[in-house]
Amino acid sequence: MDTATHVVMGVAIGGLAALDPVVAGDPAMTQAVMIGAVVGSQAPDFDTVLKLKNNAVYIRNHRGVTHSVPFWFIWPTLITLLLYFIMPSINLFHLWMWTFFAVFIHVFIDIFNAYGTKAFAPIYNKWLALGVINIFDPFIFIAHIAAILAWRFGADPGWTFLLMFLIIVVYYFWRIFEQNQVHKAVHKQHPDATHIFTSPTFRWNRWHIVVRTTELMYVAEWKNGKLTYFETYPFEPIPEDPVINAARKDDNLEAFLSFSPAYRWAVSLEEHGYSVKFVDLRYRSKGYYPFVAIVRLDEDLNVLSSYTGWIYNTDTLRRKLSYA
């Protein structure tokens, strides 16, 4: 989920902790648990700092190790020890448990969007991306804001947030059901599909769709029970080609391929030598595919420059690919 949603979820977990008598009966514990829950709800995303290095490192590692099973326990332990150093009178076990809950909820809900996470690494090292909930879901965010406001105006925090979480659990089950219905309908129209990728949008009735068969890839949209097609491309597996093989050694393209399961590629001959371009078909927006990876090579197949990430205009791309 997005940062704002994780923040309000941290506040909600801190409020939910009022149901714990050890927390509710001690103002210091109430404060410590709220801090632990808010920080814990953000901790798995501390790897965002990798953006300062480059997009390739960020894409390959974001929602990786910091969301993995060992860090389910490392984050709450570090946060609890820090708070204990500042507030030595607090109950370590109860603080750790609520902070752990905040970390776990963060990791768990990240599984449900299209980006996904390696939540069960190193036990299970594959990305889990269910594509059920959008990165920012207005219903989930507004539900949290409504519950926080209710608390602010006198509602019991524990029972208020418990009810809110139960409603959100029902909402998740409904979204899973809706995705399953969309998947069945699309598969009915494409019984030969080898893969069907669904990505949620801000609107409940609209889904981005990519269908892959052994021969074709369809980029479409599911809206109000109807499948609308935008583009159809031949399905062309990446060939054993010297230019592409040289480009695949580049960190940016390697990161793109580790992340994207639905893409098309092209090789063009240009003044500097060659350009190899991959576009992710899942993120079509206004007729454009903004998530790309581009590698520029000279005639001897040496990499001149490369980029992977979100690009919305050619000027930005030109700046990203500029080289001396």
WODA-V336050 format. One record per backbone hydrogen bond with DSSP energy under -0.5 kcal/mol. NH is the residue of the N-H (numbers start at 1). CO is the residue of the C=O. E is the energy in kcal/mol with one decimal. If there is no record, write none. Layout:
[[NH & CO & E] [NH & CO & E]]
This chain:
[[2 & 135 & -1.5] [6 & 2 & -1.9] [7 & 3 & -2.1] [8 & 4 & -2.2] [9 & 5 & -2.1] [10 & 6 & -1.9] [11 & 7 & -2.0] [12 & 8 & -2.3] [13 & 9 & -2.5] [14 & 10 & -2.2] [15 & 11 & -2.2] [16 & 12 & -2.7] [17 & 13 & -1.6] [18 & 15 & -1.8] [19 & 16 & -2.2] [20 & 17 & -2.0] [21 & 19 & -0.7] [23 & 20 & -0.8] [24 & 20 & -2.9] [25 & 21 & -1.9] [26 & 23 & -1.4] [30 & 26 & -2.5] [31 & 27 & -2.2] [32 & 28 & -2.6] [33 & 29 & -3.1] [34 & 30 & -1.9] [35 & 31 & -2.3] [36 & 32 & -3.0] [37 & 33 & -2.9] [38 & 34 & -2.3] [39 & 35 & -2.7] [40 & 36 & -2.6] [41 & 37 & -2.0] [42 & 38 & -0.6] [42 & 39 & -1.1] [43 & 39 & -2.1] [44 & 40 & -0.6] [45 & 42 & -2.0] [46 & 43 & -2.3] [47 & 44 & -0.6] [48 & 45 & -2.0] [49 & 46 & -1.5] [50 & 47 & -2.2] [51 & 48 & -2.2] [52 & 49 & -1.7] [53 & 50 & -1.5] [54 & 50 & -1.4] [58 & 54 & -1.9] [59 & 55 & -3.3] [60 & 56 & -2.1] [61 & 57 & -1.5] [62 & 58 & -3.3] [64 & 61 & -2.1] [67 & 64 & -1.5] [68 & 65 & -1.3] [69 & 121 & -2.6] [71 & 68 & -0.5] [72 & 68 & -0.9] [72 & 69 & -1.0] [73 & 69 & -0.7] [73 & 70 & -0.9] [74 & 70 & -1.9] [75 & 71 & -1.7] [76 & 72 & -0.5] [77 & 73 & -1.5] [78 & 74 & -2.6] [79 & 75 & -2.6] [80 & 76 & -2.5] [81 & 77 & -2.4] [82 & 78 & -2.0] [83 & 79 & -2.3] [84 & 80 & -2.5] [85 & 81 & -1.9] [86 & 82 & -1.4] [87 & 83 & -3.2] [90 & 87 & -1.7] [92 & 90 & -0.8] [95 & 91 & -2.0] [96 & 92 & -2.8] [97 & 93 & -2.5] [98 & 94 & -2.0] [99 & 95 & -2.2] [100 & 96 & -3.0] [101 & 97 & -2.2] [102 & 98 & -1.7] [103 & 99 & -2.3] [104 & 100 & -3.0] [105 & 101 & -2.5] [106 & 102 & -1.9] [107 & 103 & -2.2] [108 & 104 & -3.0] [109 & 105 & -2.6] [110 & 106 & -1.3] [111 & 107 & -0.7] [111 & 108 & -1.0] [112 & 109 & -1.2] [113 & 110 & -1.0] [116 & 110 & -0.5] [117 & 128 & -1.7] [118 & 63 & -2.6] [119 & 117 & -1.1] [121 & 118 & -1.4] [123 & 120 & -1.1] [124 & 120 & -2.2] [128 & 117 & -2.6] [129 & 127 & -0.6] [130 & 111 & -2.9] [131 & 113 & -1.2] [132 & 112 & -3.2] [133 & 112 & -2.6] [137 & 135 & -0.5] [138 & 136 & -0.6] [141 & 137 & -2.3] [142 & 138 & -2.9] [143 & 139 & -2.4] [144 & 140 & -1.7] [145 & 141 & -2.3] [146 & 142 & -2.8] [147 & 143 & -2.0] [148 & 144 & -2.6] [149 & 145 & -2.4] [150 & 146 & -2.2] [151 & 147 & -2.2] [152 & 148 & -2.4] [153 & 149 & -1.7] [154 & 151 & -1.8] [155 & 150 & -2.7] [160 & 156 & -2.1] [161 & 157 & -2.6] [162 & 158 & -1.9] [163 & 159 & -2.2] [164 & 160 & -2.1] [165 & 161 & -2.6] [166 & 162 & -2.1] [167 & 163 & -2.2] [168 & 164 & -2.2] [169 & 165 & -2.3] [170 & 166 & -2.0] [171 & 167 & -2.1] [172 & 168 & -2.4] [173 & 169 & -2.1] [174 & 170 & -2.2] [175 & 171 & -2.5] [176 & 172 & -2.4] [177 & 173 & -2.2] [178 & 174 & -2.7] [179 & 175 & -2.6] [180 & 176 & -2.2] [181 & 177 & -2.2] [182 & 178 & -2.3] [183 & 179 & -2.8] [184 & 180 & -2.3] [185 & 181 & -2.3] [186 & 182 & -2.7] [187 & 183 & -2.5] [188 & 184 & -1.9] [189 & 185 & -1.3] [190 & 186 & -1.6] [193 & 190 & -2.1] [194 & 212 & -3.1] [195 & 212 & -1.8] [197 & 210 & -3.1] [198 & 196 & -0.5] [199 & 208 & -2.5] [201 & 203 & -0.6] [201 & 206 & -0.9] [206 & 203 & -1.5] [207 & 222 & -2.3] [208 & 199 & -3.0] [209 & 220 & -2.6] [210 & 197 & -2.1] [211 & 218 & -2.5] [212 & 195 & -2.9] [213 & 216 & -3.1] [217 & 233 & -3.0] [218 & 211 & -2.8] [219 & 231 & -3.0] [220 & 209 & -2.9] [220 & 218 & -0.6] [221 & 228 & -2.3] [222 & 207 & -2.8] [223 & 221 & -0.6] [223 & 226 & -2.7] [224 & 205 & -1.5] [226 & 223 & -1.4] [228 & 221 & -3.0] [228 & 226 & -0.6] [230 & 219 & -3.2] [231 & 219 & -1.3] [233 & 217 & -3.0] [235 & 215 & -3.1] [236 & 234 & -0.8] [237 & 235 & -0.5] [241 & 239 & -1.7] [245 & 241 & -3.2] [246 & 242 & -1.9] [247 & 243 & -2.1] [248 & 244 & -2.5] [249 & 245 & -0.5] [249 & 246 & -0.8] [250 & 247 & -1.9] [254 & 250 & -2.3] [255 & 251 & -2.4] [256 & 252 & -2.1] [257 & 253 & -2.5] [258 & 254 & -1.4] [259 & 255 & -0.8] [259 & 256 & -1.1] [260 & 256 & -2.9] [264 & 279 & -1.6] [266 & 277 & -1.9] [268 & 275 & -2.7] [270 & 268 & -0.5] [270 & 273 & -2.1] [273 & 270 & -1.0] [274 & 297 & -2.5] [275 & 268 & -2.4] [276 & 295 & -2.9] [277 & 266 & -2.8] [277 & 275 & -0.5] [278 & 293 & -2.8] [279 & 264 & -2.3] [280 & 291 & -2.6] [281 & 262 & -2.5] [281 & 279 & -0.6] [282 & 262 & -0.6] [283 & 280 & -0.7] [284 & 281 & -0.6] [285 & 288 & -3.4] [288 & 285 & -1.2] [290 & 283 & -0.7] [290 & 288 & -0.7] [292 & 290 & -0.8] [292 & 309 & -2.5] [293 & 278 & -2.4] [294 & 307 & -2.9] [295 & 276 & -2.6] [296 & 305 & -3.1] [297 & 274 & -3.0] [298 & 302 & -2.3] [301 & 298 & -1.9] [304 & 296 & -3.4] [305 & 296 & -1.3] [307 & 294 & -2.2] [309 & 292 & -2.2] [311 & 290 & -2.9] [311 & 309 & -0.5] [317 & 313 & -1.6] [318 & 314 & -2.6] [319 & 315 & -2.0] [320 & 316 & -2.2] [321 & 317 & -1.9] [322 & 319 & -0.9]]
